[in-house]
Amino acid sequence: MLKIDTSGMSCPQPVLMAKNAAKESNDLQVICDNNTSKTNVAKFLKSNGFNVEITESGDNFEVKAKK
């Protein structure tokens, strides 16, 4: 599983990082610290064929995606 931490970043940076990671791996975990990034990353991954699961951990969101 490829893990990406996008904490402190605003869109579109987390989506761009997820896009680059999706080229390398079919099993991703993206850490986001705001609702907008979580939503946009999940939407991008779903539209590219990933199954997405979102969990909340404290102030962060974990977007787990797998093809």
N, CA, C, O and CB atoms as a CASP TS submission, in Angstrom:
PFRMAT TS
TARGET T0000
AUTHOR 0000-0000-0000
METHOD Language model
MODEL 1
PARENT N/A
ATOM      1  N   MET     1       0.850  -1.184   0.000  1.00  0.00           N
ATOM      2  CA  MET     1       0.000   0.000   0.000  1.00  0.00           C
ATOM      3  C   MET     1       0.888   1.236   0.000  1.00  0.00           C
ATOM      4  O   MET     1       1.793   1.375   0.822  1.00  0.00           O
ATOM      5  CB  MET     1      -0.963   0.004   1.225  1.00  0.00           C
ATOM      6  N   LEU     2       0.608   2.124  -0.935  1.00  0.00           N
ATOM      7  CA  LEU     2       1.332   3.384  -1.033  1.00  0.00           C
ATOM      8  C   LEU     2       0.597   4.422  -0.182  1.00  0.00           C
ATOM      9  O   LEU     2      -0.591   4.671  -0.386  1.00  0.00           O
ATOM     10  CB  LEU     2       1.456   3.855  -2.526  1.00  0.00           C
ATOM     11  N   LYS     3       1.310   5.022   0.767  1.00  0.00           N
ATOM     12  CA  LYS     3       0.703   5.979   1.688  1.00  0.00           C
ATOM     13  C   LYS     3       1.158   7.397   1.345  1.00  0.00           C
ATOM     14  O   LYS     3       2.347   7.660   1.168  1.00  0.00           O
ATOM     15  CB  LYS     3       1.065   5.633   3.152  1.00  0.00           C
ATOM     16  N   ILE     4       0.178   8.304   1.255  1.00  0.00           N
ATOM     17  CA  ILE     4       0.452   9.707   0.939  1.00  0.00           C
ATOM     18  C   ILE     4      -0.170  10.569   2.030  1.00  0.00           C
ATOM     19  O   ILE     4      -1.339  10.395   2.376  1.00  0.00           O
ATOM     20  CB  ILE     4      -0.107  10.096  -0.476  1.00  0.00           C
ATOM     21  N   ASP     5       0.608  11.491   2.567  1.00  0.00           N
ATOM     22  CA  ASP     5       0.094  12.413   3.583  1.00  0.00           C
ATOM     23  C   ASP     5      -0.038  13.799   2.965  1.00  0.00           C
ATOM     24  O   ASP     5       0.959  14.432   2.617  1.00  0.00           O
ATOM     25  CB  ASP     5       1.025  12.452   4.839  1.00  0.00           C
ATOM     26  N   THR     6      -1.276  14.262   2.832  1.00  0.00           N
ATOM     27  CA  THR     6      -1.521  15.581   2.243  1.00  0.00           C
ATOM     28  C   THR     6      -1.957  16.598   3.297  1.00  0.00           C
ATOM     29  O   THR     6      -2.533  17.635   2.967  1.00  0.00           O
ATOM     30  CB  THR     6      -2.584  15.480   1.147  1.00  0.00           C
ATOM     31  N   SER     7      -1.686  16.303   4.537  1.00  0.00           N
ATOM     32  CA  SER     7      -2.066  17.212   5.626  1.00  0.00           C
ATOM     33  C   SER     7      -1.470  18.598   5.400  1.00  0.00           C
ATOM     34  O   SER     7      -0.304  18.734   5.030  1.00  0.00           O
ATOM     35  CB  SER     7      -1.606  16.650   6.990  1.00  0.00           C
ATOM     36  N   GLY     8      -2.285  19.616   5.628  1.00  0.00           N
ATOM     37  CA  GLY     8      -1.834  20.992   5.483  1.00  0.00           C
ATOM     38  C   GLY     8      -1.895  21.521   4.062  1.00  0.00           C
ATOM     39  O   GLY     8      -1.584  22.687   3.820  1.00  0.00           O
ATOM     40  N   MET     9      -2.292  20.677   3.120  1.00  0.00           N
ATOM     41  CA  MET     9      -2.367  21.101   1.726  1.00  0.00           C
ATOM     42  C   MET     9      -3.814  21.368   1.335  1.00  0.00           C
ATOM     43  O   MET     9      -4.736  20.717   1.827  1.00  0.00           O
ATOM     44  CB  MET     9      -1.748  20.039   0.799  1.00  0.00           C
ATOM     45  N   SER    10      -3.997  22.332   0.445  1.00  0.00           N
ATOM     46  CA  SER    10      -5.341  22.606  -0.050  1.00  0.00           C
ATOM     47  C   SER    10      -5.433  22.149  -1.504  1.00  0.00           C
ATOM     48  O   SER    10      -4.424  21.987  -2.190  1.00  0.00           O
ATOM     49  CB  SER    10      -5.692  24.121   0.082  1.00  0.00           C
ATOM     50  N   CYS    11      -6.649  21.949  -1.943  1.00  0.00           N
ATOM     51  CA  CYS    11      -6.876  21.492  -3.315  1.00  0.00           C
ATOM     52  C   CYS    11      -6.396  22.549  -4.292  1.00  0.00           C
ATOM     53  O   CYS    11      -6.524  23.746  -4.032  1.00  0.00           O
ATOM     54  CB  CYS    11      -8.369  21.174  -3.554  1.00  0.00           C
ATOM     55  N   PRO    12      -5.853  22.117  -5.400  1.00  0.00           N
ATOM     56  CA  PRO    12      -5.900  20.766  -5.972  1.00  0.00           C
ATOM     57  C   PRO    12      -4.698  19.891  -5.630  1.00  0.00           C
ATOM     58  O   PRO    12      -4.602  18.783  -6.156  1.00  0.00           O
ATOM     59  CB  PRO    12      -6.016  20.863  -7.451  1.00  0.00           C
ATOM     60  N   GLN    13      -3.787  20.331  -4.782  1.00  0.00           N
ATOM     61  CA  GLN    13      -2.565  19.570  -4.497  1.00  0.00           C
ATOM     62  C   GLN    13      -2.827  18.123  -4.051  1.00  0.00           C
ATOM     63  O   GLN    13      -2.184  17.218  -4.582  1.00  0.00           O
ATOM     64  CB  GLN    13      -1.771  20.281  -3.430  1.00  0.00           C
ATOM     65  N   PRO    14      -3.743  17.858  -3.097  1.00  0.00           N
ATOM     66  CA  PRO    14      -3.979  16.457  -2.712  1.00  0.00           C
ATOM     67  C   PRO    14      -4.472  15.587  -3.871  1.00  0.00           C
ATOM     68  O   PRO    14      -4.094  14.420  -3.974  1.00  0.00           O
ATOM     69  CB  PRO    14      -4.989  16.403  -1.585  1.00  0.00           C
ATOM     70  N   VAL    15      -5.308  16.147  -4.737  1.00  0.00           N
ATOM     71  CA  VAL    15      -5.801  15.380  -5.885  1.00  0.00           C
ATOM     72  C   VAL    15      -4.661  15.085  -6.860  1.00  0.00           C
ATOM     73  O   VAL    15      -4.567  13.978  -7.390  1.00  0.00           O
ATOM     74  CB  VAL    15      -6.937  16.148  -6.604  1.00  0.00           C
ATOM     75  N   LEU    16      -3.806  16.059  -7.095  1.00  0.00           N
ATOM     76  CA  LEU    16      -2.664  15.852  -7.988  1.00  0.00           C
ATOM     77  C   LEU    16      -1.711  14.798  -7.428  1.00  0.00           C
ATOM     78  O   LEU    16      -1.173  13.982  -8.176  1.00  0.00           O
ATOM     79  CB  LEU    16      -1.914  17.174  -8.212  1.00  0.00           C
ATOM     80  N   MET    17      -1.504  14.819  -6.123  1.00  0.00           N
ATOM     81  CA  MET    17      -0.644  13.807  -5.498  1.00  0.00           C
ATOM     82  C   MET    17      -1.277  12.421  -5.610  1.00  0.00           C
ATOM     83  O   MET    17      -0.578  11.440  -5.862  1.00  0.00           O
ATOM     84  CB  MET    17      -0.384  14.156  -4.015  1.00  0.00           C
ATOM     85  N   ALA    18      -2.593  12.335  -5.424  1.00  0.00           N
ATOM     86  CA  ALA    18      -3.291  11.059  -5.568  1.00  0.00           C
ATOM     87  C   ALA    18      -3.206  10.565  -7.011  1.00  0.00           C
ATOM     88  O   ALA    18      -3.035   9.370  -7.256  1.00  0.00           O
ATOM     89  CB  ALA    18      -4.766  11.195  -5.134  1.00  0.00           C
ATOM     90  N   LYS    19      -3.327  11.486  -7.958  1.00  0.00           N
ATOM     91  CA  LYS    19      -3.238  11.124  -9.376  1.00  0.00           C
ATOM     92  C   LYS    19      -1.873  10.520  -9.692  1.00  0.00           C
ATOM     93  O   LYS    19      -1.791   9.491 -10.363  1.00  0.00           O
ATOM     94  CB  LYS    19      -3.493  12.356 -10.266  1.00  0.00           C
ATOM     95  N   ASN    20      -0.812  11.147  -9.217  1.00  0.00           N
ATOM     96  CA  ASN    20       0.537  10.622  -9.447  1.00  0.00           C
ATOM     97  C   ASN    20       0.735   9.278  -8.764  1.00  0.00           C
ATOM     98  O   ASN    20       1.356   8.380  -9.332  1.00  0.00           O
ATOM     99  CB  ASN    20       1.585  11.614  -8.952  1.00  0.00           C
ATOM    100  N   ALA    21       0.219   9.133  -7.562  1.00  0.00           N
ATOM    101  CA  ALA    21       0.361   7.870  -6.828  1.00  0.00           C
ATOM    102  C   ALA    21      -0.413   6.754  -7.509  1.00  0.00           C
ATOM    103  O   ALA    21       0.024   5.603  -7.503  1.00  0.00           O
ATOM    104  CB  ALA    21      -0.119   8.032  -5.381  1.00  0.00           C
ATOM    105  N   ALA    22      -1.564   7.082  -8.097  1.00  0.00           N
ATOM    106  CA  ALA    22      -2.389   6.076  -8.766  1.00  0.00           C
ATOM    107  C   ALA    22      -1.677   5.498  -9.988  1.00  0.00           C
ATOM    108  O   ALA    22      -1.993   4.390 -10.422  1.00  0.00           O
ATOM    109  CB  ALA    22      -3.734   6.682  -9.181  1.00  0.00           C
ATOM    110  N   LYS    23      -0.729   6.233 -10.540  1.00  0.00           N
ATOM    111  CA  LYS    23       0.070   5.727 -11.665  1.00  0.00           C
ATOM    112  C   LYS    23       1.059   4.669 -11.202  1.00  0.00           C
ATOM    113  O   LYS    23       1.473   3.814 -11.985  1.00  0.00           O
ATOM    114  CB  LYS    23       0.819   6.876 -12.353  1.00  0.00           C
ATOM    115  N   GLU    24       1.443   4.727  -9.913  1.00  0.00           N
ATOM    116  CA  GLU    24       2.445   3.824  -9.357  1.00  0.00           C
ATOM    117  C   GLU    24       1.858   2.601  -8.675  1.00  0.00           C
ATOM    118  O   GLU    24       2.492   1.547  -8.636  1.00  0.00           O
ATOM    119  CB  GLU    24       3.294   4.562  -8.386  1.00  0.00           C
ATOM    120  N   SER    25       0.642   2.734  -8.132  1.00  0.00           N
ATOM    121  CA  SER    25       0.091   1.667  -7.302  1.00  0.00           C
ATOM    122  C   SER    25      -1.423   1.570  -7.462  1.00  0.00           C
ATOM    123  O   SER    25      -2.102   2.562  -7.727  1.00  0.00           O
ATOM    124  CB  SER    25       0.451   1.897  -5.834  1.00  0.00           C
ATOM    125  N   ASN    26      -1.934   0.354  -7.293  1.00  0.00           N
ATOM    126  CA  ASN    26      -3.381   0.124  -7.299  1.00  0.00           C
ATOM    127  C   ASN    26      -3.930  -0.007  -5.884  1.00  0.00           C
ATOM    128  O   ASN    26      -5.086  -0.381  -5.691  1.00  0.00           O
ATOM    129  CB  ASN    26      -3.717  -1.132  -8.105  1.00  0.00           C
ATOM    130  N   ASP    27      -3.094   0.303  -4.896  1.00  0.00           N
ATOM    131  CA  ASP    27      -3.479   0.200  -3.486  1.00  0.00           C
ATOM    132  C   ASP    27      -2.933   1.434  -2.764  1.00  0.00           C
ATOM    133  O   ASP    27      -1.737   1.524  -2.486  1.00  0.00           O
ATOM    134  CB  ASP    27      -2.936  -1.136  -2.832  1.00  0.00           C
ATOM    135  N   LEU    28      -3.828   2.382  -2.466  1.00  0.00           N
ATOM    136  CA  LEU    28      -3.402   3.675  -1.917  1.00  0.00           C
ATOM    137  C   LEU    28      -4.064   3.982  -0.582  1.00  0.00           C
ATOM    138  O   LEU    28      -5.161   3.509  -0.286  1.00  0.00           O
ATOM    139  CB  LEU    28      -3.709   4.787  -2.901  1.00  0.00           C
ATOM    140  N   GLN    29      -3.372   4.781   0.208  1.00  0.00           N
ATOM    141  CA  GLN    29      -3.944   5.387   1.408  1.00  0.00           C
ATOM    142  C   GLN    29      -3.548   6.854   1.385  1.00  0.00           C
ATOM    143  O   GLN    29      -2.363   7.188   1.421  1.00  0.00           O
ATOM    144  CB  GLN    29      -3.449   4.669   2.731  1.00  0.00           C
ATOM    145  N   VAL    30      -4.554   7.733   1.324  1.00  0.00           N
ATOM    146  CA  VAL    30      -4.306   9.171   1.276  1.00  0.00           C
ATOM    147  C   VAL    30      -4.830   9.783   2.568  1.00  0.00           C
ATOM    148  O   VAL    30      -6.007   9.637   2.899  1.00  0.00           O
ATOM    149  CB  VAL    30      -4.982   9.829   0.022  1.00  0.00           C
ATOM    150  N   ILE    31      -3.957  10.466   3.295  1.00  0.00           N
ATOM    151  CA  ILE    31      -4.328  11.147   4.534  1.00  0.00           C
ATOM    152  C   ILE    31      -4.658  12.598   4.195  1.00  0.00           C
ATOM    153  O   ILE    31      -3.847  13.301   3.592  1.00  0.00           O
ATOM    154  CB  ILE    31      -3.178  11.060   5.604  1.00  0.00           C
ATOM    155  N   CYS    32      -5.851  13.040   4.585  1.00  0.00           N
ATOM    156  CA  CYS    32      -6.294  14.423   4.367  1.00  0.00           C
ATOM    157  C   CYS    32      -6.704  15.016   5.708  1.00  0.00           C
ATOM    158  O   CYS    32      -7.143  14.295   6.604  1.00  0.00           O
ATOM    159  CB  CYS    32      -7.479  14.490   3.342  1.00  0.00           C
ATOM    160  N   ASP    33      -6.560  16.334   5.843  1.00  0.00           N
ATOM    161  CA  ASP    33      -6.958  16.966   7.102  1.00  0.00           C
ATOM    162  C   ASP    33      -8.093  17.968   6.921  1.00  0.00           C
ATOM    163  O   ASP    33      -8.371  18.770   7.813  1.00  0.00           O
ATOM    164  CB  ASP    33      -5.768  17.659   7.730  1.00  0.00           C
ATOM    165  N   ASN    34      -8.752  17.918   5.752  1.00  0.00           N
ATOM    166  CA  ASN    34      -9.927  18.766   5.574  1.00  0.00           C
ATOM    167  C   ASN    34     -10.948  18.064   4.689  1.00  0.00           C
ATOM    168  O   ASN    34     -10.604  17.219   3.863  1.00  0.00           O
ATOM    169  CB  ASN    34      -9.532  20.126   4.965  1.00  0.00           C
ATOM    170  N   ASN    35     -12.189  18.427   4.877  1.00  0.00           N
ATOM    171  CA  ASN    35     -13.300  17.753   4.218  1.00  0.00           C
ATOM    172  C   ASN    35     -13.266  17.922   2.703  1.00  0.00           C
ATOM    173  O   ASN    35     -13.592  16.988   1.971  1.00  0.00           O
ATOM    174  CB  ASN    35     -14.610  18.272   4.758  1.00  0.00           C
ATOM    175  N   THR    36     -12.877  19.096   2.226  1.00  0.00           N
ATOM    176  CA  THR    36     -12.841  19.341   0.787  1.00  0.00           C
ATOM    177  C   THR    36     -11.832  18.422   0.102  1.00  0.00           C
ATOM    178  O   THR    36     -12.139  17.825  -0.930  1.00  0.00           O
ATOM    179  CB  THR    36     -12.497  20.809   0.503  1.00  0.00           C
ATOM    180  N   SER    37     -10.657  18.308   0.658  1.00  0.00           N
ATOM    181  CA  SER    37      -9.639  17.426   0.078  1.00  0.00           C
ATOM    182  C   SER    37     -10.106  15.981   0.095  1.00  0.00           C
ATOM    183  O   SER    37      -9.943  15.258  -0.888  1.00  0.00           O
ATOM    184  CB  SER    37      -8.311  17.558   0.836  1.00  0.00           C
ATOM    185  N   LYS    38     -10.686  15.560   1.212  1.00  0.00           N
ATOM    186  CA  LYS    38     -11.191  14.190   1.325  1.00  0.00           C
ATOM    187  C   LYS    38     -12.198  13.899   0.216  1.00  0.00           C
ATOM    188  O   LYS    38     -12.112  12.872  -0.457  1.00  0.00           O
ATOM    189  CB  LYS    38     -11.838  13.962   2.707  1.00  0.00           C
ATOM    190  N   THR    39     -13.148  14.806   0.033  1.00  0.00           N
ATOM    191  CA  THR    39     -14.196  14.620  -0.971  1.00  0.00           C
ATOM    192  C   THR    39     -13.619  14.596  -2.380  1.00  0.00           C
ATOM    193  O   THR    39     -13.976  13.734  -3.183  1.00  0.00           O
ATOM    194  CB  THR    39     -15.243  15.727  -0.858  1.00  0.00           C
ATOM    195  N   ASN    40     -12.738  15.527  -2.682  1.00  0.00           N
ATOM    196  CA  ASN    40     -12.170  15.618  -4.027  1.00  0.00           C
ATOM    197  C   ASN    40     -11.260  14.442  -4.360  1.00  0.00           C
ATOM    198  O   ASN    40     -11.284  13.938  -5.483  1.00  0.00           O
ATOM    199  CB  ASN    40     -11.400  16.909  -4.173  1.00  0.00           C
ATOM    200  N   VAL    41     -10.464  14.005  -3.400  1.00  0.00           N
ATOM    201  CA  VAL    41      -9.588  12.848  -3.623  1.00  0.00           C
ATOM    202  C   VAL    41     -10.439  11.597  -3.848  1.00  0.00           C
ATOM    203  O   VAL    41     -10.179  10.831  -4.775  1.00  0.00           O
ATOM    204  CB  VAL    41      -8.620  12.643  -2.417  1.00  0.00           C
ATOM    205  N   ALA    42     -11.446  11.388  -3.011  1.00  0.00           N
ATOM    206  CA  ALA    42     -12.313  10.222  -3.160  1.00  0.00           C
ATOM    207  C   ALA    42     -13.028  10.236  -4.505  1.00  0.00           C
ATOM    208  O   ALA    42     -13.121   9.202  -5.166  1.00  0.00           O
ATOM    209  CB  ALA    42     -13.335  10.170  -2.025  1.00  0.00           C
ATOM    210  N   LYS    43     -13.531  11.395  -4.915  1.00  0.00           N
ATOM    211  CA  LYS    43     -14.237  11.515  -6.190  1.00  0.00           C
ATOM    212  C   LYS    43     -13.299  11.188  -7.362  1.00  0.00           C
ATOM    213  O   LYS    43     -13.679  10.476  -8.291  1.00  0.00           O
ATOM    214  CB  LYS    43     -14.821  12.939  -6.350  1.00  0.00           C
ATOM    215  N   PHE    44     -12.077  11.716  -7.304  1.00  0.00           N
ATOM    216  CA  PHE    44     -11.107  11.436  -8.359  1.00  0.00           C
ATOM    217  C   PHE    44     -10.809   9.943  -8.445  1.00  0.00           C
ATOM    218  O   PHE    44     -10.830   9.362  -9.530  1.00  0.00           O
ATOM    219  CB  PHE    44      -9.813  12.218  -8.115  1.00  0.00           C
ATOM    220  N   LEU    45     -10.532   9.324  -7.300  1.00  0.00           N
ATOM    221  CA  LEU    45     -10.171   7.910  -7.301  1.00  0.00           C
ATOM    222  C   LEU    45     -11.327   7.032  -7.781  1.00  0.00           C
ATOM    223  O   LEU    45     -11.114   6.096  -8.552  1.00  0.00           O
ATOM    224  CB  LEU    45      -9.736   7.479  -5.904  1.00  0.00           C
ATOM    225  N   LYS    46     -12.539   7.324  -7.335  1.00  0.00           N
ATOM    226  CA  LYS    46     -13.708   6.557  -7.788  1.00  0.00           C
ATOM    227  C   LYS    46     -13.875   6.679  -9.300  1.00  0.00           C
ATOM    228  O   LYS    46     -14.177   5.694  -9.974  1.00  0.00           O
ATOM    229  CB  LYS    46     -14.990   7.041  -7.070  1.00  0.00           C
ATOM    230  N   SER    47     -13.679   7.877  -9.831  1.00  0.00           N
ATOM    231  CA  SER    47     -13.856   8.077 -11.268  1.00  0.00           C
ATOM    232  C   SER    47     -12.768   7.384 -12.087  1.00  0.00           C
ATOM    233  O   SER    47     -12.889   7.259 -13.306  1.00  0.00           O
ATOM    234  CB  SER    47     -13.869   9.562 -11.586  1.00  0.00           C
ATOM    235  N   ASN    48     -11.716   6.937 -11.422  1.00  0.00           N
ATOM    236  CA  ASN    48     -10.638   6.228 -12.100  1.00  0.00           C
ATOM    237  C   ASN    48     -10.610   4.741 -11.749  1.00  0.00           C
ATOM    238  O   ASN    48      -9.577   4.085 -11.880  1.00  0.00           O
ATOM    239  CB  ASN    48      -9.309   6.860 -11.753  1.00  0.00           C
ATOM    240  N   GLY    49     -11.744   4.219 -11.305  1.00  0.00           N
ATOM    241  CA  GLY    49     -11.891   2.781 -11.134  1.00  0.00           C
ATOM    242  C   GLY    49     -11.473   2.199  -9.796  1.00  0.00           C
ATOM    243  O   GLY    49     -11.400   0.979  -9.651  1.00  0.00           O
ATOM    244  N   PHE    50     -11.199   3.040  -8.824  1.00  0.00           N
ATOM    245  CA  PHE    50     -10.818   2.553  -7.504  1.00  0.00           C
ATOM    246  C   PHE    50     -12.054   2.342  -6.636  1.00  0.00           C
ATOM    247  O   PHE    50     -13.032   3.082  -6.738  1.00  0.00           O
ATOM    248  CB  PHE    50      -9.849   3.535  -6.827  1.00  0.00           C
ATOM    249  N   ASN    51     -11.998   1.333  -5.789  1.00  0.00           N
ATOM    250  CA  ASN    51     -12.983   1.179  -4.719  1.00  0.00           C
ATOM    251  C   ASN    51     -12.447   1.987  -3.545  1.00  0.00           C
ATOM    252  O   ASN    51     -11.295   1.820  -3.146  1.00  0.00           O
ATOM    253  CB  ASN    51     -13.223  -0.354  -4.330  1.00  0.00           C
ATOM    254  N   VAL    52     -13.281   2.861  -2.993  1.00  0.00           N
ATOM    255  CA  VAL    52     -12.822   3.822  -1.988  1.00  0.00           C
ATOM    256  C   VAL    52     -13.533   3.592  -0.661  1.00  0.00           C
ATOM    257  O   VAL    52     -14.745   3.384  -0.612  1.00  0.00           O
ATOM    258  CB  VAL    52     -13.054   5.263  -2.470  1.00  0.00           C
ATOM    259  N   GLU    53     -12.745   3.635   0.416  1.00  0.00           N
ATOM    260  CA  GLU    53     -13.268   3.559   1.776  1.00  0.00           C
ATOM    261  C   GLU    53     -12.680   4.730   2.559  1.00  0.00           C
ATOM    262  O   GLU    53     -11.469   4.952   2.543  1.00  0.00           O
ATOM    263  CB  GLU    53     -12.921   2.178   2.456  1.00  0.00           C
ATOM    264  N   ILE    54     -13.540   5.472   3.239  1.00  0.00           N
ATOM    265  CA  ILE    54     -13.083   6.645   3.992  1.00  0.00           C
ATOM    266  C   ILE    54     -13.314   6.405   5.478  1.00  0.00           C
ATOM    267  O   ILE    54     -14.406   6.017   5.894  1.00  0.00           O
ATOM    268  CB  ILE    54     -13.820   7.937   3.522  1.00  0.00           C
ATOM    269  N   THR    55     -12.279   6.640   6.267  1.00  0.00           N
ATOM    270  CA  THR    55     -12.406   6.551   7.719  1.00  0.00           C
ATOM    271  C   THR    55     -11.885   7.850   8.324  1.00  0.00           C
ATOM    272  O   THR    55     -11.014   8.514   7.762  1.00  0.00           O
ATOM    273  CB  THR    55     -11.630   5.312   8.285  1.00  0.00           C
ATOM    274  N   GLU    56     -12.436   8.192   9.478  1.00  0.00           N
ATOM    275  CA  GLU    56     -12.008   9.394  10.184  1.00  0.00           C
ATOM    276  C   GLU    56     -11.163   8.973  11.369  1.00  0.00           C
ATOM    277  O   GLU    56     -11.547   8.091  12.137  1.00  0.00           O
ATOM    278  CB  GLU    56     -13.225  10.253  10.640  1.00  0.00           C
ATOM    279  N   SER    57     -10.012   9.608  11.514  1.00  0.00           N
ATOM    280  CA  SER    57      -9.095   9.293  12.602  1.00  0.00           C
ATOM    281  C   SER    57      -8.666  10.609  13.249  1.00  0.00           C
ATOM    282  O   SER    57      -7.767  11.289  12.753  1.00  0.00           O
ATOM    283  CB  SER    57      -7.852   8.476  12.089  1.00  0.00           C
ATOM    284  N   GLY    58      -9.310  10.956  14.348  1.00  0.00           N
ATOM    285  CA  GLY    58      -9.023  12.238  14.993  1.00  0.00           C
ATOM    286  C   GLY    58      -9.443  13.371  14.086  1.00  0.00           C
ATOM    287  O   GLY    58     -10.604  13.443  13.684  1.00  0.00           O
ATOM    288  N   ASP    59      -8.515  14.262  13.755  1.00  0.00           N
ATOM    289  CA  ASP    59      -8.800  15.385  12.869  1.00  0.00           C
ATOM    290  C   ASP    59      -8.520  15.059  11.400  1.00  0.00           C
ATOM    291  O   ASP    59      -8.716  15.903  10.525  1.00  0.00           O
ATOM    292  CB  ASP    59      -7.984  16.588  13.290  1.00  0.00           C
ATOM    293  N   ASN    60      -8.063  13.842  11.136  1.00  0.00           N
ATOM    294  CA  ASN    60      -7.693  13.448   9.782  1.00  0.00           C
ATOM    295  C   ASN    60      -8.695  12.476   9.183  1.00  0.00           C
ATOM    296  O   ASN    60      -9.449  11.812   9.894  1.00  0.00           O
ATOM    297  CB  ASN    60      -6.311  12.831   9.776  1.00  0.00           C
ATOM    298  N   PHE    61      -8.684  12.409   7.869  1.00  0.00           N
ATOM    299  CA  PHE    61      -9.462  11.433   7.123  1.00  0.00           C
ATOM    300  C   PHE    61      -8.483  10.525   6.396  1.00  0.00           C
ATOM    301  O   PHE    61      -7.477  10.988   5.859  1.00  0.00           O
ATOM    302  CB  PHE    61     -10.453  12.125   6.124  1.00  0.00           C
ATOM    303  N   GLU    62      -8.782   9.229   6.379  1.00  0.00           N
ATOM    304  CA  GLU    62      -7.985   8.276   5.617  1.00  0.00           C
ATOM    305  C   GLU    62      -8.832   7.804   4.448  1.00  0.00           C
ATOM    306  O   GLU    62      -9.894   7.210   4.633  1.00  0.00           O
ATOM    307  CB  GLU    62      -7.514   7.071   6.507  1.00  0.00           C
ATOM    308  N   VAL    63      -8.357   8.071   3.259  1.00  0.00           N
ATOM    309  CA  VAL    63      -9.034   7.614   2.043  1.00  0.00           C
ATOM    310  C   VAL    63      -8.232   6.407   1.544  1.00  0.00           C
ATOM    311  O   VAL    63      -7.120   6.550   1.036  1.00  0.00           O
ATOM    312  CB  VAL    63      -9.129   8.773   0.931  1.00  0.00           C
ATOM    313  N   LYS    64      -8.815   5.227   1.699  1.00  0.00           N
ATOM    314  CA  LYS    64      -8.164   4.006   1.234  1.00  0.00           C
ATOM    315  C   LYS    64      -8.793   3.619  -0.099  1.00  0.00           C
ATOM    316  O   LYS    64     -10.016   3.570  -0.231  1.00  0.00           O
ATOM    317  CB  LYS    64      -8.297   2.847   2.285  1.00  0.00           C
ATOM    318  N   ALA    65      -7.949   3.349  -1.072  1.00  0.00           N
ATOM    319  CA  ALA    65      -8.435   3.050  -2.418  1.00  0.00           C
ATOM    320  C   ALA    65      -7.701   1.848  -2.972  1.00  0.00           C
ATOM    321  O   ALA    65      -6.489   1.704  -2.815  1.00  0.00           O
ATOM    322  CB  ALA    65      -8.262   4.263  -3.352  1.00  0.00           C
ATOM    323  N   LYS    66      -8.473   0.984  -3.628  1.00  0.00           N
ATOM    324  CA  LYS    66      -7.888  -0.235  -4.185  1.00  0.00           C
ATOM    325  C   LYS    66      -8.593  -0.576  -5.492  1.00  0.00           C
ATOM    326  O   LYS    66      -9.812  -0.446  -5.604  1.00  0.00           O
ATOM    327  CB  LYS    66      -7.993  -1.417  -3.178  1.00  0.00           C
ATOM    328  N   LYS    67      -7.819  -1.010  -6.471  1.00  0.00           N
ATOM    329  CA  LYS    67      -8.398  -1.468  -7.743  1.00  0.00           C
ATOM    330  C   LYS    67      -8.525  -2.965  -7.696  1.00  0.00           C
ATOM    331  O   LYS    67      -8.988  -3.576  -8.659  1.00  0.00           O
ATOM    332  CB  LYS    67      -7.535  -1.030  -8.962  1.00  0.00           C
TER
END
